[in-house]
Amino acid sequence: MLRISPEPVDSEVSRMLLAEYFDARAASFPGQTYTRTVPAPDAFTGPTGVFVVAREDDRAIGCGGIRRLAGDSDRTRFEVKHVYIRPQGRGRGWGRVLMGDLQERARSFGADELVLDTHHTLEAAAALYAATGFQPIPAYNDNPNATRWYGKPLT
């Protein structure tokens, strides 16, 4: 059974999962250097954000977070960041469970909309986002690692 719980983004287990995530991204990033951005702990602290770790039998198997975006939008936007499932946990539907958990947490913080960015080479991620209701949107940031942007209304 998968258990998802909040975890400080700078805890030992969070740092370990994020390092794996960044290493995997860097190893597969096409034709340019992958820019690693270590998350600031205050960005993932309620009520403006949360970072979670997914565990199976007390073994960390994945992570992800949401953070509120500042801006001039009339919507309360939260951004999904650093969604990662270890290879041994993939193909079991846990990405969907993790995305559902992050969506509910965003709603509890008053989010009207979730957004995220990704790279076009991450086809499995794009399939996960489509399966969880995200649609392509115009770029909302200048992330050098991103080539696609997605959004999902929550209201």
C-alpha positions as CSV (number, residue, x, y, z in Angstrom):
1,M,0.0,0.0,0.0
2,L,1.2,3.5,-0.8
3,R,1.3,6.1,1.9
4,I,1.9,9.7,1.1
5,S,2.8,12.2,3.8
6,P,4.3,15.7,4.1
7,E,8.1,15.8,4.5
8,P,10.4,18.8,4.7
9,V,12.0,19.4,1.3
10,D,15.3,19.6,3.0
11,S,15.0,16.3,5.0
12,E,17.4,13.5,4.4
13,V,14.9,11.4,2.5
14,S,13.7,14.3,0.4
15,R,17.2,15.3,-0.5
16,M,18.0,11.7,-1.5
17,L,14.9,11.4,-3.7
18,L,15.5,14.9,-5.3
19,A,19.2,14.0,-6.0
20,E,18.0,10.8,-7.8
21,Y,15.4,12.8,-9.7
22,F,18.0,15.5,-10.8
23,D,20.5,12.8,-11.7
24,A,18.0,11.0,-13.9
25,R,17.0,14.2,-15.6
26,A,20.6,15.3,-16.2
27,A,21.5,11.9,-17.6
28,S,18.7,12.0,-20.2
29,F,18.6,15.7,-21.0
30,P,19.2,16.2,-24.7
31,G,21.9,18.4,-26.1
32,Q,22.3,20.8,-23.3
33,T,23.1,21.0,-19.6
34,Y,20.3,20.3,-17.2
35,T,19.9,23.2,-14.8
36,R,19.5,21.8,-11.2
37,T,17.4,24.0,-8.9
38,V,17.3,22.9,-5.4
39,P,14.0,23.8,-3.9
40,A,13.8,26.4,-1.2
41,P,12.3,25.0,2.0
42,D,10.0,28.0,2.5
43,A,8.4,27.5,-0.9
44,F,7.1,24.1,0.2
45,T,5.6,25.0,3.6
46,G,1.9,25.4,4.2
47,P,-0.3,27.1,3.4
48,T,1.6,28.2,0.3
49,G,3.1,24.8,-0.5
50,V,3.9,21.3,0.6
51,F,6.4,18.6,-0.3
52,V,5.4,15.0,0.1
53,V,7.1,11.6,0.1
54,A,5.4,8.4,-1.0
55,R,6.3,5.3,0.8
56,E,5.6,1.6,0.4
57,D,6.3,-0.5,3.4
58,D,8.2,2.4,4.9
59,R,10.5,2.6,1.9
60,A,10.6,5.9,0.1
61,I,9.4,5.3,-3.4
62,G,8.7,8.8,-4.7
63,C,8.1,12.5,-4.1
64,G,6.5,15.7,-5.4
65,G,5.5,19.1,-4.3
66,I,3.2,22.0,-4.9
67,R,3.9,25.7,-4.3
68,R,1.8,28.8,-4.7
69,L,2.8,31.1,-7.6
70,A,2.8,34.8,-7.1
71,G,1.5,36.8,-10.0
72,D,-1.1,39.1,-11.3
73,S,-3.5,36.3,-12.3
74,D,-7.1,36.5,-11.0
75,R,-6.7,32.8,-10.1
76,T,-4.9,31.2,-7.2
77,R,-2.3,29.1,-9.0
78,F,-0.2,26.4,-7.5
79,E,2.7,24.8,-9.4
80,V,3.4,21.0,-9.3
81,K,7.2,20.4,-8.9
82,H,9.6,17.5,-8.8
83,V,7.2,14.6,-9.3
84,Y,9.4,11.5,-9.2
85,I,8.7,7.8,-8.8
86,R,11.7,5.5,-8.4
87,P,12.1,3.0,-11.2
88,Q,11.0,0.0,-9.1
89,G,7.7,1.8,-8.3
90,R,6.8,2.7,-11.9
91,G,4.0,1.1,-13.9
92,R,1.8,0.6,-10.8
93,G,-0.3,3.7,-11.0
94,W,1.5,5.5,-8.2
95,G,2.2,8.5,-10.3
96,R,-1.6,9.1,-10.6
97,V,-2.0,8.5,-6.9
98,L,0.7,11.0,-6.2
99,M,-0.7,13.6,-8.6
100,G,-4.2,13.1,-7.1
101,D,-2.8,13.7,-3.6
102,L,-1.0,16.9,-4.7
103,Q,-4.2,18.1,-6.4
104,E,-6.2,17.6,-3.2
105,R,-3.6,19.4,-1.1
106,A,-3.6,22.3,-3.6
107,R,-7.4,22.5,-3.2
108,S,-7.1,22.5,0.6
109,F,-4.8,25.6,0.2
110,G,-7.4,27.4,-1.9
111,A,-6.0,26.7,-5.4
112,D,-8.1,27.4,-8.4
113,E,-5.6,26.0,-10.8
114,L,-2.6,23.7,-11.0
115,V,0.2,24.3,-13.5
116,L,3.4,22.5,-14.3
117,D,6.3,22.5,-16.8
118,T,8.1,19.6,-18.3
119,H,10.4,18.7,-21.3
120,H,9.1,17.2,-24.5
121,T,11.3,14.2,-24.1
122,L,9.5,13.0,-21.0
123,E,6.8,11.1,-22.8
124,A,5.8,9.1,-19.7
125,A,5.3,12.3,-17.7
126,A,3.2,13.8,-20.5
127,A,1.0,10.8,-20.5
128,L,0.6,11.0,-16.7
129,Y,-0.3,14.7,-16.9
130,A,-2.9,14.0,-19.7
131,A,-4.3,11.1,-17.7
132,T,-4.8,13.3,-14.7
133,G,-6.6,16.1,-16.6
134,F,-3.8,18.5,-17.5
135,Q,-4.0,20.4,-20.8
136,P,-1.3,22.3,-22.7
137,I,-1.1,26.0,-21.8
138,P,1.1,28.9,-22.9
139,A,4.4,29.2,-21.1
140,Y,4.1,30.8,-17.7
141,N,7.8,30.8,-16.8
142,D,11.2,30.8,-18.3
143,N,12.5,27.5,-17.0
144,P,15.5,26.5,-19.1
145,N,14.6,22.8,-18.7
146,A,11.0,23.2,-19.9
147,T,9.6,22.9,-23.4
148,R,6.0,22.2,-22.5
149,W,3.6,23.8,-20.0
150,Y,0.3,22.3,-18.7
151,G,-2.6,23.5,-16.6
152,K,-5.6,22.1,-14.9
153,P,-8.5,24.1,-13.4
154,L,-9.6,23.0,-9.9
155,T,-12.9,24.9,-9.7
